[in-house]
Amino acid sequence: MKRYIYLHALLFISFSALLLTSCDDTTGSLGLSMSEESDQLNVTAQTFNLTSKSVITGAVVSTSTTAYVGKVRDPETGAYITASSMMQFAALESYVPFPEASKIANTENNLPVADSCEIRFYYNKFYGDGLAPMKFKVTELSKPMEETSKYYTDFDPEANGYLRTNGFAEERVFTLNNQNLTEEELEESGSEQFLRIRLNSPYTDKDGNTYNNFGTYLMRTYYEHPEYFKSNYKFLHNVMPGIYVKTSSGLGAMAYIELAQLRVYFTKTDSEVAQLASWGSTEEVLQTSTVENDENTLTTLAAATDCSYLKSPAGIFTEITLPVDEIMNGHSGETLNSAKIVLSRENNEVSSDYHLNIPGAVLLVPVDQYKEFFEQGKLPDSKQTFISQYSSQQGTYTFSNISTLITEMYKGDRTSANWNKVYIVPVTLNTVTQTVNNSTVEKVIGVNHNMTPSSAKLKGGANATSDLQISVIYSKF
């Protein structure tokens, strides 16, 4: 379907003003003809139908400041999602975790001893039933994840030899609505929920030395090699490579762990108050998640031809074929000013208290640039890659102007079968707040795959209909 609207604008209206107007849904009046015909600017608007389909993503790059652990079932599609995570702890050069050894009150054979040790997993959010019992197993890694490697969501730490055979391995049943926390603990955490794994059993290090608990191992290693605690690299390679938090059993909840904290408690000779040394899973070190999806259900969903899906984590993308030649042919000498796509979501048809979240942000990226974008940690440039935020009022994702991408595709290399195809990818955005010209703006500093359970059914499909369109505007003097 095509519709043509021929308009005239005043010559003295600036071209930049025209661009702003052309992004609006209404192009019915851009001005009246008050100049010579040769000076008039002709503006043409057309609409083209698009085709789309669901594409099973397979494994995706797993890079996030949040770790995901749990197993849930999508109430709309019945698909199961299981997530487990590897986590590392950071060591700051300026941080002094322990006082002089002579000031440690508890000793064994004249060597310092830690009172106790634990790992806390802090989270503000989780998906599902907070009272569903979930069993998690925390295992020490035998070697660290490396910054130079890319870890995908199908990475299996156990199969790849990342788990220490003789290291600590603690398993516990939790509910994410943790009712066991004291008022004092909640006050300390700022009312943030957390789970606790205690590491107070006897521990044997890689050299065969045995300690009464893991905290004592950390303490004595510090006194023997304080240099190991002065950088992330030395700490990870010589002291503590990290942990693997695996979902062992249970169904109904998934935790979004924002911080894991390794905590060692000890007593000083000059104080009866317990002291704390700690290391956190900060942004300076890696956190990755392993995801298992229900492939049979994903295959069934992807086969639908009357719609497309967005499902995360590592589930389904929507692929759109852009009619580049149809848009550009017959418009020689004209400028493509605007190309707008609106993706409309279909409402859920299943009633449930635990609907998956709708992806909050999506990335439009050319299919052939997708892998490079995430592996190299690129940012959207609003020329070939674009971000759109979900509008809950309209039930849509809007890409206001991808005209530069259409132009590049028309002029570019066509040897790939995907030369005119784009993915719509659920993502999470890392942002910082900046002040520009006395106004506060958010700047995107990182784009990662959305690893939370989320889902959206989009209008469109294999047959070109008015459910999915691209609206374009051309201009010519």
C-alpha positions in Angstrom: 0.0 0.0 0.0 1.2 3.4 -0.9 -0.4 6.8 -0.4 1.0 10.1 -1.7 0.6 13.5 -0.2 2.0 16.5 -2.1 2.7 19.6 0.0 4.3 23.0 -0.5 6.4 24.9 2.0 7.8 28.4 2.1 11.3 28.7 0.8 12.4 30.7 3.9 11.4 27.9 6.3 14.7 26.3 7.3 15.4 22.7 6.2 16.1 21.7 9.8 12.6 22.9 10.8 11.2 20.7 8.1 13.1 17.7 9.5 11.5 18.3 12.9 8.0 18.5 11.3 8.5 15.5 9.2 8.9 13.2 12.2 5.4 14.1 13.4 2.4 11.8 12.6 0.6 14.7 10.9 2.0 16.1 7.7 -1.2 17.7 6.4 0.0 21.4 6.4 3.6 22.5 6.1 2.8 25.9 4.7 1.1 27.7 1.8 2.6 28.5 -1.7 3.7 32.2 -1.6 6.7 32.0 -3.8 7.6 31.3 -7.4 6.9 27.7 -8.5 10.6 27.1 -9.2 11.4 28.0 -5.5 8.9 25.6 -4.0 9.9 22.6 -1.9 7.9 19.5 -2.7 7.4 17.1 0.2 6.1 13.5 -0.4 5.0 11.0 2.3 4.6 7.3 1.6 3.9 4.2 3.7 5.1 0.7 3.1 4.1 -2.6 4.7 6.8 -4.6 6.4 7.3 -8.3 7.1 8.6 -9.7 10.3 9.4 -13.1 11.9 10.6 -14.6 15.2 14.2 -15.8 15.4 15.4 -18.1 18.1 18.5 -16.3 19.5 20.5 -19.2 20.7 23.2 -18.3 23.2 23.9 -14.5 23.6 26.8 -12.6 25.1 26.4 -12.6 28.9 27.7 -9.4 30.3 25.9 -7.6 33.1 26.4 -6.0 36.5 23.5 -8.2 37.8 23.5 -11.9 38.3 20.4 -14.0 37.8 19.6 -17.2 39.7 16.3 -19.2 39.7 13.8 -21.1 37.6 10.5 -19.8 36.4 7.7 -20.7 34.0 6.1 -18.2 31.6 2.4 -18.4 32.4 1.5 -17.2 28.8 3.5 -19.7 26.8 4.5 -22.4 29.3 8.2 -22.0 28.6 10.6 -22.7 31.4 13.7 -20.5 32.1 16.5 -21.5 34.4 19.4 -19.2 35.3 22.6 -19.7 37.2 25.6 -17.3 37.5 29.4 -17.0 37.9 30.5 -14.1 40.0 33.8 -12.5 41.0 34.9 -10.3 43.9 36.9 -7.1 43.5 40.1 -6.1 45.4 40.9 -2.4 45.8 44.5 -1.4 46.0 43.9 1.1 48.9 41.7 -1.3 50.9 43.3 -2.8 54.1 41.0 -5.7 55.2 42.8 -6.7 58.3 44.9 -5.1 61.1 48.4 -6.3 62.1 48.3 -10.1 62.9 49.2 -9.4 66.5 46.0 -7.5 67.0 43.7 -10.5 66.0 42.2 -11.8 69.3 41.5 -15.4 68.2 44.5 -17.6 67.4 45.4 -21.2 66.8 49.0 -22.3 67.2 49.9 -18.6 67.4 48.3 -18.0 64.0 45.3 -15.6 63.5 41.8 -17.2 63.2 38.7 -15.6 61.7 35.5 -15.8 63.8 33.3 -16.7 60.8 32.8 -16.2 57.0 29.8 -15.8 54.7 28.7 -14.7 51.3 25.6 -12.4 51.1 23.6 -12.0 47.9 21.7 -8.7 47.8 18.7 -8.0 45.6 16.1 -5.3 45.4 14.0 -7.2 42.7 13.0 -10.7 41.8 10.5 -12.3 39.5 7.8 -14.7 40.7 6.5 -16.1 44.0 8.6 -14.8 46.9 7.5 -17.8 49.0 8.5 -20.5 46.5 11.2 -22.7 47.9 14.4 -22.5 45.7 17.6 -24.5 46.3 20.9 -22.8 45.3 24.4 -24.3 45.3 27.4 -22.1 45.7 30.7 -23.6 44.5 34.2 -22.2 44.5 35.7 -21.6 41.0 39.1 -23.3 40.2 40.1 -20.5 37.9 38.9 -17.0 37.2 36.9 -15.7 34.2 39.2 -13.7 32.0 38.4 -10.1 30.8 39.8 -11.1 27.4 37.2 -13.8 26.9 33.5 -13.6 25.9 31.1 -15.7 27.9 27.8 -16.7 26.3 24.7 -17.8 28.1 25.3 -21.5 27.1 28.7 -21.5 29.0 28.8 -24.5 31.3 31.4 -23.9 34.1 31.3 -27.5 35.2 31.8 -29.0 31.7 34.6 -26.5 31.1 36.6 -27.3 34.2 35.8 -24.1 36.2 34.7 -25.7 39.4 37.1 -26.6 42.1 36.8 -30.3 43.0 38.0 -29.9 46.6 36.9 -26.3 47.2 33.8 -25.2 49.2 30.4 -26.3 47.9 27.4 -25.1 50.0 23.8 -25.8 49.2 20.7 -24.2 50.8 17.0 -23.8 50.3 15.7 -20.2 50.2 12.6 -18.2 49.7 13.3 -14.8 48.1 10.9 -13.1 50.4 13.4 -13.8 53.2 11.6 -13.8 56.5 14.6 -14.8 58.5 16.4 -11.5 58.5 16.6 -9.6 61.8 15.7 -5.9 62.1 19.4 -5.1 62.7 20.4 -6.9 59.5 17.7 -5.1 57.4 18.8 -1.8 58.9 22.4 -2.5 57.9 21.4 -3.5 54.4 19.2 -0.4 53.9 16.1 -2.7 54.0 17.5 -4.6 51.0 16.7 -8.3 50.9 19.6 -10.7 50.9 20.4 -14.4 51.0 23.3 -15.9 53.1 25.7 -18.8 52.5 27.9 -19.5 55.4 31.5 -20.7 54.8 32.4 -22.0 58.3 33.2 -25.6 57.5 36.9 -26.7 57.4 38.5 -25.5 54.2 41.5 -26.9 52.3 43.3 -24.6 49.8 44.9 -25.7 46.5 48.2 -26.4 48.2 46.7 -28.8 50.7 46.7 -26.5 53.7 43.6 -26.8 56.0 41.9 -24.0 57.9 38.9 -24.0 60.3 36.9 -21.9 57.8 37.3 -20.0 54.6 37.7 -16.7 56.4 40.8 -17.9 58.2 42.2 -18.9 54.8 41.7 -15.4 53.5 43.2 -13.8 56.6 46.4 -15.9 56.7 46.8 -15.5 52.9 46.7 -11.8 53.4 49.4 -11.8 56.1 51.7 -14.0 53.9 51.0 -12.2 50.6 49.4 -8.8 51.1 50.4 -8.0 47.5 47.7 -10.5 46.3 45.0 -8.1 47.7 46.2 -5.0 45.8 44.6 -5.7 42.4 41.7 -7.6 40.9 44.0 -9.7 38.7 46.2 -10.8 41.6 43.3 -11.4 43.9 41.4 -13.5 41.3 44.5 -15.5 40.2 46.0 -16.1 43.6 43.3 -15.9 46.3 39.7 -16.2 45.2 38.8 -16.9 41.5 35.1 -16.5 42.2 31.9 -18.5 42.7 29.3 -20.3 40.7 25.7 -20.0 42.0 23.6 -22.8 40.5 19.9 -23.3 40.6 19.7 -26.8 42.0 16.0 -27.3 42.2 12.7 -25.4 42.8 10.4 -23.5 40.5 8.6 -20.2 40.7 11.2 -17.4 41.4 14.3 -15.8 40.0 16.6 -13.4 42.0 18.2 -10.4 40.3 21.4 -10.2 42.4 22.9 -6.7 42.3 25.7 -7.4 44.7 27.4 -10.4 46.2 29.6 -9.7 49.2 32.3 -12.0 50.7 32.4 -11.1 54.4 35.0 -12.2 57.1 34.3 -11.5 60.7 37.1 -11.2 63.3 37.8 -9.8 66.8 40.6 -7.4 67.7 42.5 -7.7 71.0 41.5 -4.1 71.9 37.8 -4.4 71.2 34.9 -6.7 71.9 33.0 -5.5 68.9 33.2 -7.8 65.9 35.1 -6.4 62.9 34.3 -6.9 59.2 36.5 -7.3 56.1 34.6 -7.6 52.8 34.9 -7.8 49.0 32.1 -7.2 46.6 31.0 -8.2 43.1 31.4 -4.7 41.7 31.4 -3.5 38.1 35.2 -3.8 37.9 35.0 -7.6 37.8 32.9 -10.0 35.7 29.4 -11.4 36.5 27.9 -13.8 33.8 24.7 -15.8 33.7 24.1 -19.3 32.2 20.6 -19.7 30.8 18.6 -22.8 29.9 15.5 -22.3 27.9 12.6 -24.5 26.8 13.7 -25.0 23.2 10.5 -26.9 22.2 8.3 -24.1 23.2 10.5 -21.5 21.6 10.4 -23.4 18.3 6.6 -23.5 18.4 6.4 -19.8 19.1 8.9 -18.9 16.3 6.9 -20.9 13.8 3.9 -18.4 14.1 3.4 -16.4 10.9 0.8 -13.9 12.1 3.0 -12.2 14.7 6.5 -12.1 16.1 7.9 -12.3 19.6 10.5 -10.8 21.9 11.6 -13.1 24.7 14.5 -12.9 27.1 16.9 -14.0 28.4 18.4 -15.7 25.3 15.0 -16.5 23.8 13.6 -14.8 20.7 14.4 -11.7 18.7 12.1 -10.1 16.0 13.6 -9.9 12.5 12.2 -7.3 10.2 12.9 -7.1 6.4 13.1 -3.5 5.2 11.8 -2.7 1.7 14.9 -0.6 0.8 14.6 -0.7 -3.0 10.9 0.0 -2.9 11.5 3.0 -0.7 14.4 4.4 -2.7 13.6 3.5 -6.3 11.8 6.2 -8.3 13.0 9.0 -6.0 16.2 10.1 -7.7 17.1 13.6 -6.8 15.0 13.5 -3.6 16.2 13.4 0.0 14.9 10.7 2.3 14.2 12.9 5.4 12.4 10.5 7.7 11.6 6.8 8.1 9.5 5.8 11.1 8.6 2.4 12.4 6.1 1.7 15.2 6.0 -1.8 16.7 2.7 -2.5 18.4 2.3 -5.1 21.1 -0.6 -7.5 21.4 -2.1 -7.9 24.8 -1.7 -11.1 26.9 -4.6 -13.6 26.6 -3.8 -15.5 29.8 -4.7 -14.3 33.3 -1.9 -14.7 35.8 -0.4 -12.9 38.8 3.0 -13.6 37.4 3.0 -12.3 33.8 6.6 -11.8 32.5 7.6 -8.2 32.3 7.4 -6.4 29.0 10.9 -5.6 27.7 11.5 -2.0 28.7 14.1 -1.1 26.0 14.9 -2.7 22.6 17.7 -2.2 20.1 17.3 -2.1 16.4 20.5 -3.4 14.8 21.3 -4.7 11.3 21.5 -8.5 11.4 25.1 -8.6 10.1 26.2 -6.1 12.8 24.5 -7.8 15.7 27.3 -10.1 16.9 30.0 -7.4 16.6 27.8 -4.9 18.5 27.6 -7.0 21.6 31.0 -8.6 21.5 32.7 -5.3 21.2 30.4 -3.5 23.7 29.3 -0.8 21.2 26.8 1.9 21.8 23.8 2.9 19.6 24.8 5.7 17.2 21.3 6.7 15.9 22.7 6.2 12.4 22.6 2.4 12.0 21.7 1.3 15.5 18.8 2.7 17.5 17.2 2.4 20.9 13.5 2.6 21.7 11.8 2.6 25.0 8.4 0.8 25.5 5.4 3.2 25.8 2.9 1.6 28.2 0.3 4.2 27.3 0.5 3.3 23.6 1.6 -0.3 23.9 4.4 0.4 21.3 8.0 0.8 20.5 8.7 3.7 18.2 11.8 4.3 16.0 11.3 7.8 14.9 13.8 8.1 12.2 16.0 5.3 10.7 16.4 7.1 7.3 20.2 7.1 7.6 20.1 3.3 7.9 17.8 3.0 4.8 20.2 5.1 2.8 23.3 3.2 3.9 21.6 -0.1 3.0 20.6 1.2 -0.4 24.2 2.3 -1.2 26.0 -0.5 0.6 27.2 -4.1 0.1 24.5 -6.6 -0.9 26.5 -9.8 -1.0 24.9 -10.9 2.3 21.5 -12.4 2.4 20.8 -10.2 5.4 21.7 -6.9 3.8 18.3 -5.4 4.3 17.3 -7.1 7.6 17.4 -5.9 11.2 16.9 -7.5 14.6 14.8 -6.0 17.4 16.7 -7.1 20.6 15.5 -6.7 24.2 18.3 -4.9 26.1 19.1 -3.2 29.4 20.7 0.2 29.4 23.5 1.4 31.7 23.1 5.2 32.1 24.7 8.1 33.8 23.0 11.4 34.6 24.7 14.5 33.2 23.9 18.2 33.2 23.9 19.9 29.8 22.9 23.5 29.4 21.3 23.5 32.8 19.2 20.5 31.9 19.6 17.0 33.4 19.9 14.3 30.8 20.7 10.6 30.9 23.5 9.3 28.8 23.7 5.6 27.7 27.1 4.2 28.6 26.4 0.5 28.1 24.0 -1.8 26.3 23.6 -5.4 27.4 21.2 -8.2 26.5 18.2 -8.2 28.8 18.7 -11.1 31.1 15.4 -10.8 33.1 12.4 -13.0 32.2 10.5 -10.8 29.8 8.1 -11.3 26.8 6.2 -9.3 24.2 4.0 -10.5 21.3 4.3 -8.0 18.4 1.9 -7.4 15.6 3.2 -8.2 12.1 4.3 -11.5 10.7 5.3 -13.1 7.4 2.5 -11.4 5.4 2.9 -7.7 4.7 -0.1 -6.0 6.3 -1.0 -2.6 7.8 -0.2 -4.0 11.3 3.5 -3.3 10.7 4.6 -0.4 8.5 7.3 2.1 7.8 6.3 5.7 7.1 8.8 7.8 5.1 9.0 11.4 4.0 11.0 12.7 1.0 11.8 16.3 0.0 12.9 17.9 -3.3 13.4 21.5 -4.4 
